[in-house]
Amino acid sequence: MRVPHIFHHHTHAQHLMTEGPVAKRIITFAIPLFIGQLFQQMYNTVDSLIVGNLVGDAALAAVTSVGSVVYLMVGFFMGFSMGAGVVIARDIGSGDEKAVSRSVHTTVAMGLVATVLMTLLGIFGTPLILRWMGTPEDVFTDAATYLRVFFAGSIGLVFYNLLVGILQASGDSLHPLYYLIFSSLLNVVLDYSFIRFLGMGVDGAALATIIGQFISALLVLRRLLKTDEAIRIVPSKIRFDFAKLRQIIHIGLPTALQACVIDLANMMIQSYINSFGKAAMAGIGAASKVEGFCFLPVNAFGMALSTFVAQNLGAGKRDRIKKGIFFALPAASLAVLAAGTVLFLFSPALVGLFNQDPDVIYFGTLRGRICGLFFCLCGFSHVSSAAMRGLGKPIVPTVVMLTCWCAVRVITLMTIGQIYHNILLAVWIYPITWTLSTIVYVFYMRHLRKQGLF
């Protein structure tokens, strides 16, 4: 295998995931990702905590109910970011420096186009999206304000995720962590200052978030402009390499559509929840914020495994891929089961941090107690999906997720949900569909194993 200069330095050799102990490589890559996502989650939760306590429950309902719209847009571009990451990681594993450079600059060009599209769609499409979700009138204005400000500053969000994807594909998860900690702490300070001292409402929460994201994007960009590794960004080289763009789209588009359609289904579930009023919206919204923390180990293991598998696929090391998958799947499932158990036991107290209204706590606890113990199934599905992306097989996880997590959920709510109008249905729909996807993944992973892919 020809090794490019990217790995000649001792400091860069530690990033290469094709050598060294498998479990150690995955864990040392996953831990900074986990801590980074913890701060990322703080971003979102601090908005809700400060808004819920300083502005009121209508504002809290507005911020939490548009979460699914934000995740829909972010998820779409994150899918492409993951596709780019897998392609870059494979090029790094194969030792082809020029291919790495072409992949990196194509990714940046893609980000520029994505930013323009996301900004325009977010600003002009907001009222239509909120009407479609059946957002109640008493939270409509706040929800529209939050979304418009958020999308106006989407350049930071898109570029942060794409550029961090480039760093992580090279096996570097430490620098993204430093930038994220800084920007998250800045977000907390700005959030509190805008709302407490400047008397702003949900617009202040959105503004604090986009300023934090923008600064972290600039920090990652600075790192990529100055590095001497093959992933260095040279502004004059930013253009589309159509062969690389095809590879990125092959993995990125199914992943983006998967994230998108799951969030679309969640928006439909959100509109069903909206029909139960403000307390249900705020309570389930608060519980889902707490759930975000529980899923961090899964996201970290998934991203680490995807990079690990892609680099080793590029280097032709199938034995390491097998060891990596057999380690990451049970590790992630156990970690998220432990987090779910904590949610099950402490739901009332955790939801109460956001709002003390007894009805809000009731609905939030209902969600936390029913979903918490089934998190391991969701974890297994996510990490299996990440392994398949790394193997360059993105279509099957997309079809599984679209069927189990979208079609089944939407059809159930549109049929049974209309006859049996009960909040329990909107909660139980998650564990039921997680179980379905897990069964399918177990069989498909066995099929890939028999094919000798790992």
PAGUFI-667035 format. One line per 4 residues: their letters; for each residue x, y, z of C-alpha. Coordinates in steps of 0.2 Angstrom, whole numbers, plus 5000, padded with zeros to 4 digits. Example, Ala and Ser with C-alpha at 12.3 -4.5 7.8 and 13.67 -1.06 7.14 Angstrom:
<sites>
as = 5062/4978/5039  5068/4995/5036
</sites>
This chain:
<sites>
mrvp = 5000/5000/5000  5007/5017/4995  5006/5029/5010  5004/5048/5006
hifh = 5014/5061/5016  4998/5064/5026  5003/5050/5038  5022/5053/5038
hhth = 5021/5064/5053  5019/5055/5070  5005/5067/5075  4995/5062/5059
aqhl = 4999/5043/5061  4988/5042/5076  4973/5047/5065  4975/5032/5053
mteg = 4962/5019/5058  4970/5005/5047  4983/5001/5060  4983/4997/5079
pvak = 4971/4989/5091  4953/4989/5084  4943/4993/5100  4956/5006/5105
riit = 4955/5015/5088  4936/5016/5088  4935/5021/5106  4948/5035/5105
faip = 4939/5041/5090  4922/5040/5097  4925/5048/5114  4929/5066/5107
lfig = 4914/5064/5096  4903/5059/5111  4909/5074/5121  4907/5085/5106
qlfq = 4889/5080/5103  4886/5082/5122  4890/5101/5119  4880/5101/5103
qmyn = 4865/5094/5112  4868/5108/5125  4866/5121/5112  4849/5115/5108
tvds = 4844/5111/5126  4850/5128/5133  4839/5137/5121  4824/5127/5128
livg = 4829/5129/5146  4832/5147/5145  4816/5150/5134  4805/5139/5145
nlvg = 4811/5147/5161  4813/5166/5156  4800/5168/5142  4786/5155/5146
daal = 4778/5139/5140  4771/5146/5124  4789/5150/5118  4795/5133/5124
aavt = 4782/5125/5114  4787/5135/5099  4805/5131/5100  4803/5113/5104
svgs = 4789/5110/5090  4800/5117/5076  4814/5105/5081  4808/5093/5068
vvyl = 4809/5106/5055  4827/5111/5060  4832/5092/5060  4824/5089/5043
mvgf = 4835/5103/5035  4850/5099/5045  4848/5080/5042  4847/5082/5023
fmgf = 4864/5091/5022  4871/5080/5036  4868/5065/5025  4878/5073/5011
smga = 4892/5077/5024  4892/5058/5029  4893/5053/5011  4908/5065/5008
gvvi = 4916/5058/5024  4915/5040/5018  4922/5044/5001  4937/5055/5009
ardi = 4940/5041/5022  4941/5028/5008  4953/5039/4998  4964/5041/5014
gsgd = 4964/5022/5017  4969/5019/4999  4984/5031/5001  4979/5042/4985
ekav = 4983/5060/4990  4976/5068/4974  4959/5059/4976  4958/5065/4994
srsv = 4961/5083/4988  4947/5081/4974  4935/5074/4987  4938/5088/4999
httv = 4936/5102/4987  4921/5095/4979  4913/5094/4997  4917/5112/5000
amgl = 4909/5117/4983  4894/5107/4987  4892/5116/5004  4892/5133/4995
vatv = 4877/5128/4984  4868/5119/4999  4870/5135/5010  4861/5146/4997
lmtl = 4847/5133/4994  4844/5131/5013  4844/5149/5017  4831/5153/5003
lgif = 4820/5138/5007  4820/5142/5026  4816/5160/5025  4802/5159/5012
gtpl = 4795/5142/5016  4793/5145/5035  4774/5150/5036  4770/5136/5024
ilrw = 4779/5123/5034  4771/5128/5050  4754/5128/5043  4756/5111/5036
mgtp = 4762/5105/5053  4746/5112/5061  4755/5124/5073  4743/5132/5085
edvf = 4740/5150/5083  4746/5154/5101  4764/5148/5096  4764/5152/5077
tdaa = 4772/5169/5078  4786/5163/5090  4789/5147/5079  4790/5157/5063
tylr = 4802/5170/5071  4814/5156/5078  4814/5147/5061  4817/5162/5050
vffa = 4832/5168/5061  4839/5151/5061  4839/5149/5042  4845/5166/5039
gsig = 4861/5160/5048  4862/5143/5040  4879/5146/5032  4888/5142/5049
lvfy = 4877/5126/5052  4880/5119/5034  4899/5123/5034  4902/5118/5051
nllv = 4895/5100/5048  4903/5098/5031  4921/5104/5037  4920/5094/5053
gilq = 4915/5079/5042  4932/5082/5032  4942/5082/5048  4934/5067/5055
asgd = 4936/5057/5039  4955/5059/5042  4953/5051/5059  4954/5068/5069
slhp = 4940/5070/5081  4949/5080/5094  4950/5097/5085  4931/5097/5081
lyyl = 4929/5094/5100  4939/5110/5105  4930/5121/5093  4913/5114/5098
ifss = 4916/5117/5117  4921/5135/5113  4906/5139/5103  4894/5130/5114
llnv = 4900/5140/5129  4898/5156/5119  4881/5150/5114  4876/5149/5132
vldy = 4882/5166/5137  4874/5174/5122  4858/5165/5124  4856/5171/5142
sfir = 4862/5189/5138  4850/5191/5123  4835/5185/5133  4839/5191/5151
flgm = 4847/5208/5147  4842/5213/5130  4824/5207/5133  4824/5197/5117
gvdg = 4812/5182/5115  4814/5166/5104  4823/5177/5091  4837/5179/5104
aala = 4839/5160/5106  4840/5157/5088  4852/5172/5085  4864/5165/5099
tiig = 4864/5147/5091  4868/5154/5073  4882/5165/5080  4890/5150/5089
qfis = 4889/5139/5074  4896/5152/5063  4911/5155/5074  4914/5136/5076
allv = 4913/5134/5056  4927/5148/5055  4938/5139/5067  4937/5123/5057
lrrl = 4940/5132/5041  4955/5140/5048  4962/5123/5053  4959/5116/5036
lktd = 4967/5131/5027  4983/5129/5037  4985/5110/5039  4999/5102/5029
eair = 4989/5086/5027  4981/5080/5011  4964/5086/5017  4970/5104/5016
ivps = 4958/5117/5008  4966/5128/4994  4952/5141/4989  4958/5141/4971
kirf = 4955/5122/4970  4936/5123/4976  4926/5116/4961  4916/5101/4957
dfak = 4925/5085/4952  4910/5076/4944  4917/5058/4947  4919/5062/4965
lrqi = 4903/5071/4966  4895/5055/4959  4903/5045/4973  4897/5057/4986
ihig = 4880/5057/4979  4879/5038/4979  4882/5037/4997  4876/5054/5003
lpta = 4859/5055/4994  4851/5039/5001  4858/5044/5018  4851/5062/5016
lqac = 4834/5056/5010  4834/5043/5025  4837/5057/5037  4824/5069/5028
vidl = 4810/5056/5027  4812/5051/5045  4811/5069/5050  4796/5071/5038
anmm = 4788/5057/5047  4792/5065/5064  4784/5081/5058  4768/5071/5055
iqsy = 4769/5064/5072  4772/5081/5079  4757/5088/5070  4747/5073/5078
insf = 4755/5078/5095  4750/5096/5092  4732/5091/5092  4733/5087/5110
gkaa = 4737/5105/5115  4751/5115/5122  4755/5105/5137  4758/5089/5126
magi = 4769/5099/5114  4780/5106/5128  4781/5090/5138  4785/5078/5124
gaas = 4796/5091/5116  4806/5092/5133  4807/5073/5134  4814/5072/5117
kveg = 4827/5085/5121  4833/5073/5135  4832/5058/5123  4844/5068/5112
fcfl = 4857/5066/5126  4854/5047/5128  4857/5044/5110  4874/5052/5110
pvna = 4884/5036/5112  4875/5029/5097  4879/5044/5086  4897/5043/5092
fgma = 4900/5025/5089  4890/5026/5072  4901/5040/5066  4917/5031/5072
lstf = 4912/5015/5064  4908/5023/5048  4925/5031/5046  4934/5015/5053
vaqn = 4925/5004/5040  4928/5016/5026  4947/5018/5029  4949/4999/5031
lgag = 4939/4996/5015  4951/5008/5006  4966/4998/5013  4958/4981/5009
krdr = 4958/4975/5027  4942/4966/5029  4947/4956/5045  4948/4973/5054
ikkg = 4931/4978/5047  4924/4962/5055  4932/4965/5072  4926/4984/5072
iffa = 4908/4979/5068  4908/4965/5081  4914/4977/5094  4904/4993/5090
lpaa = 4887/4985/5089  4885/4978/5106  4895/4992/5114  4884/5005/5107
slav = 4868/4995/5111  4873/4993/5130  4878/5011/5132  4861/5018/5125
laag = 4852/5005/5136  4861/5012/5152  4856/5030/5146  4838/5024/5143
tvlf = 4837/5016/5160  4842/5033/5168  4828/5041/5158  4815/5028/5163
lfsp = 4819/5031/5182  4821/5050/5182  4809/5056/5169  4798/5068/5180
alvg = 4814/5077/5187  4822/5078/5170  4806/5085/5161  4803/5096/5176
lfnq = 4819/5106/5172  4811/5113/5157  4794/5117/5164  4786/5114/5181
dpdv = 4768/5113/5175  4761/5096/5181  4753/5093/5164  4769/5096/5155
iyfg = 4778/5084/5167  4764/5071/5164  4766/5070/5145  4785/5071/5146
tlrg = 4786/5057/5159  4774/5046/5148  4786/5048/5133  4802/5045/5143
ricg = 4795/5029/5153  4788/5021/5137  4803/5024/5125  4818/5023/5137
lffc = 4819/5004/5139  4819/5001/5120  4833/5013/5116  4845/4998/5113
lcgf = 4835/4993/5098  4836/5010/5091  4855/5010/5094  4857/4993/5085
shvs = 4848/5000/5070  4858/5016/5069  4875/5008/5071  4871/4994/5058
saam = 4866/5008/5046  4883/5017/5049  4893/5001/5046  4883/4998/5029
rglg = 4887/5016/5024  4906/5013/5028  4905/4998/5017  4897/5008/5003
kpiv = 4880/5000/5004  4869/5015/5008  4853/5009/4999  4848/4995/5011
ptvv = 4848/5005/5027  4838/5019/5018  4825/5007/5012  4824/4999/5030
mltc = 4822/5016/5038  4810/5022/5025  4799/5007/5027  4800/5004/5046
wcav = 4803/5022/5053  4792/5032/5041  4779/5022/5031  4774/5011/5046
rvit = 4773/5027/5058  4763/5038/5045  4751/5024/5040  4747/5020/5058
lmti = 4744/5038/5063  4733/5041/5047  4723/5025/5050  4722/5019/5068
gqiy = 4727/5036/5074  4711/5044/5067  4699/5031/5075  4709/5029/5091
hnil = 4714/5047/5095  4726/5044/5110  4743/5051/5114  4749/5034/5119
lavw = 4749/5030/5100  4761/5044/5096  4773/5037/5110  4772/5018/5107
iypi = 4774/5020/5088  4793/5023/5092  4797/5006/5101  4787/4996/5089
twtl = 4796/5003/5073  4813/5001/5082  4809/4983/5085  4804/4980/5066
stiv = 4821/4988/5060  4831/4978/5072  4824/4962/5066  4828/4967/5047
yvfy = 4845/4972/5051  4850/4956/5060  4845/4946/5045  4854/4958/5033
mrhl = 4870/4959/5043  4871/4940/5042  4868/4941/5023  4883/4953/5021
rkqg = 4894/4942/5033  4890/4926/5022  4895/4937/5006  4912/4939/5014
lf = 4911/4958/5015  4917/4958/5033
</sites>
